[in-house]
Amino acid sequence: YTASALGCSASTTQSIDVLTVPDATWVSPGNVCENTGLIDLNTYVSGTVGGLWSGNPAITVTGILNPVGLGGTTINVQYKVTNSPCGDSLTLPITITLTPDATWVIPSALCESEVIDLDTLLNVGATTGGTWNIVSGPATLTVANVISFTGSGSVVVKYKATTLGCSDSLTQIITVSGNVSALWVAPANVCAN
């Protein structure tokens, strides 16, 4: 800067630092399954890395999300980066989907040639509308959920339930007994005494 007065002048020079404005751009994973395990949100950052995270519950300042036990909730998550005195932040929602329940009860006292509706074996509160599969053993699915036993032995059955891309499954063994015969042969002659 130069100033002049009555033929006299003075000047001074100073430097100005221009800082880069950080970029807090990141993409929300959207729907996250409750049984996914730990999620590192830093992998979703497309802007400046090394910022701080916040969001309750279950978000650490380093950006680790633990969705276990949070099914059915939406968390507003903020990512903030600074290059003092400049800064930027972005808040996005993450929805945590409940883990489906694929629990079912093993039936007892089954005989070969029996037919049962597997959906009747689902526990109270289990997720309906899943898929049944015969993994191995003497049985067939006659309809999507109806099983027909074709012999005795162990039948391995799997049920998989899915909700909004999240799934749970349970595989169990059903024991099937062979049919007993009520046939008998009457003696030819029987004496009265």
JOURQUI-V993529 format. One record per residue. N is the residue number from 1. RES is the residue in one small letter. SS is DSSP state (h for helix, s for strand, l for the rest). PSI is psi in whole degrees, 0 to 359 (NA if undefined). Layout:
n=N res=RES ss=SS psi=PSI
n=N res=RES ss=SS psi=PSI
This chain:
n=1 res=y ss=l psi=135
n=2 res=t ss=s psi=134
n=3 res=a ss=s psi=140
n=4 res=s ss=s psi=142
n=5 res=a ss=s psi=128
n=6 res=l ss=l psi=43
n=7 res=g ss=l psi=355
n=8 res=c ss=s psi=149
n=9 res=s ss=s psi=155
n=10 res=a ss=s psi=148
n=11 res=s ss=s psi=155
n=12 res=t ss=l psi=146
n=13 res=t ss=l psi=133
n=14 res=q ss=l psi=154
n=15 res=s ss=l psi=149
n=16 res=i ss=l psi=125
n=17 res=d ss=l psi=127
n=18 res=v ss=l psi=115
n=19 res=l ss=l psi=149
n=20 res=t ss=l psi=129
n=21 res=v ss=l psi=124
n=22 res=p ss=l psi=160
n=23 res=d ss=l psi=116
n=24 res=a ss=l psi=23
n=25 res=t ss=l psi=129
n=26 res=w ss=s psi=162
n=27 res=v ss=l psi=130
n=28 res=s ss=l psi=139
n=29 res=p ss=l psi=354
n=30 res=g ss=l psi=243
n=31 res=n ss=s psi=129
n=32 res=v ss=s psi=137
n=33 res=c ss=s psi=139
n=34 res=e ss=l psi=329
n=35 res=n ss=l psi=20
n=36 res=t ss=l psi=326
n=37 res=g ss=l psi=186
n=38 res=l ss=s psi=140
n=39 res=i ss=s psi=127
n=40 res=d ss=s psi=105
n=41 res=l ss=h psi=343
n=42 res=n ss=h psi=336
n=43 res=t ss=h psi=349
n=44 res=y ss=h psi=1
n=45 res=v ss=s psi=126
n=46 res=s ss=l psi=353
n=47 res=g ss=l psi=221
n=48 res=t ss=l psi=128
n=49 res=v ss=l psi=165
n=50 res=g ss=l psi=12
n=51 res=g ss=l psi=186
n=52 res=l ss=s psi=145
n=53 res=w ss=s psi=151
n=54 res=s ss=s psi=152
n=55 res=g ss=l psi=127
n=56 res=n ss=l psi=142
n=57 res=p ss=l psi=175
n=58 res=a ss=l psi=12
n=59 res=i ss=s psi=124
n=60 res=t ss=l psi=163
n=61 res=v ss=l psi=337
n=62 res=t ss=l psi=0
n=63 res=g ss=l psi=23
n=64 res=i ss=s psi=126
n=65 res=l ss=s psi=128
n=66 res=n ss=s psi=101
n=67 res=p ss=l psi=354
n=68 res=v ss=l psi=128
n=69 res=g ss=l psi=4
n=70 res=l ss=l psi=16
n=71 res=g ss=l psi=138
n=72 res=g ss=l psi=9
n=73 res=t ss=s psi=158
n=74 res=t ss=s psi=129
n=75 res=i ss=s psi=129
n=76 res=n ss=s psi=114
n=77 res=v ss=s psi=131
n=78 res=q ss=s psi=135
n=79 res=y ss=s psi=127
n=80 res=k ss=s psi=129
n=81 res=v ss=s psi=145
n=82 res=t ss=s psi=148
n=83 res=n ss=s psi=80
n=84 res=s ss=l psi=130
n=85 res=p ss=l psi=9
n=86 res=c ss=s psi=149
n=87 res=g ss=s psi=167
n=88 res=d ss=s psi=149
n=89 res=s ss=s psi=155
n=90 res=l ss=s psi=130
n=91 res=t ss=s psi=127
n=92 res=l ss=s psi=153
n=93 res=p ss=s psi=147
n=94 res=i ss=s psi=125
n=95 res=t ss=s psi=131
n=96 res=i ss=s psi=120
n=97 res=t ss=s psi=137
n=98 res=l ss=l psi=142
n=99 res=t ss=l psi=129
n=100 res=p ss=l psi=159
n=101 res=d ss=l psi=114
n=102 res=a ss=l psi=23
n=103 res=t ss=l psi=141
n=104 res=w ss=s psi=160
n=105 res=v ss=l psi=137
n=106 res=i ss=l psi=126
n=107 res=p ss=l psi=152
n=108 res=s ss=l psi=161
n=109 res=a ss=l psi=54
n=110 res=l ss=s psi=143
n=111 res=c ss=s psi=154
n=112 res=e ss=l psi=153
n=113 res=s ss=l psi=3
n=114 res=e ss=l psi=155
n=115 res=v ss=s psi=128
n=116 res=i ss=s psi=155
n=117 res=d ss=s psi=111
n=118 res=l ss=h psi=331
n=119 res=d ss=h psi=336
n=120 res=t ss=h psi=349
n=121 res=l ss=h psi=351
n=122 res=l ss=s psi=139
n=123 res=n ss=l psi=156
n=124 res=v ss=l psi=129
n=125 res=g ss=l psi=352
n=126 res=a ss=l psi=155
n=127 res=t ss=l psi=122
n=128 res=t ss=l psi=168
n=129 res=g ss=l psi=12
n=130 res=g ss=l psi=190
n=131 res=t ss=s psi=138
n=132 res=w ss=s psi=148
n=133 res=n ss=s psi=134
n=134 res=i ss=s psi=111
n=135 res=v ss=s psi=315
n=136 res=s ss=s psi=163
n=137 res=g ss=l psi=170
n=138 res=p ss=l psi=78
n=139 res=a ss=s psi=159
n=140 res=t ss=s psi=154
n=141 res=l ss=s psi=116
n=142 res=t ss=s psi=331
n=143 res=v ss=s psi=178
n=144 res=a ss=l psi=328
n=145 res=n ss=l psi=8
n=146 res=v ss=s psi=124
n=147 res=i ss=s psi=139
n=148 res=s ss=s psi=123
n=149 res=f ss=s psi=131
n=150 res=t ss=l psi=5
n=151 res=g ss=l psi=181
n=152 res=s ss=l psi=160
n=153 res=g ss=s psi=199
n=154 res=s ss=s psi=131
n=155 res=v ss=s psi=120
n=156 res=v ss=s psi=121
n=157 res=v ss=s psi=136
n=158 res=k ss=s psi=137
n=159 res=y ss=s psi=130
n=160 res=k ss=s psi=126
n=161 res=a ss=s psi=139
n=162 res=t ss=s psi=136
n=163 res=t ss=s psi=120
n=164 res=l ss=l psi=44
n=165 res=g ss=l psi=354
n=166 res=c ss=s psi=142
n=167 res=s ss=s psi=161
n=168 res=d ss=s psi=148
n=169 res=s ss=s psi=157
n=170 res=l ss=s psi=127
n=171 res=t ss=s psi=129
n=172 res=q ss=s psi=165
n=173 res=i ss=s psi=128
n=174 res=i ss=s psi=128
n=175 res=t ss=s psi=128
n=176 res=v ss=s psi=127
n=177 res=s ss=s psi=151
n=178 res=g ss=l psi=150
n=179 res=n ss=l psi=142
n=180 res=v ss=l psi=154
n=181 res=s ss=l psi=137
n=182 res=a ss=l psi=10
n=183 res=l ss=l psi=142
n=184 res=w ss=l psi=160
n=185 res=v ss=l psi=125
n=186 res=a ss=l psi=142
n=187 res=p ss=l psi=149
n=188 res=a ss=l psi=310
n=189 res=n ss=l psi=139
n=190 res=v ss=l psi=130
n=191 res=c ss=l psi=146
n=192 res=a ss=l psi=333
n=193 res=n ss=l psi=NA
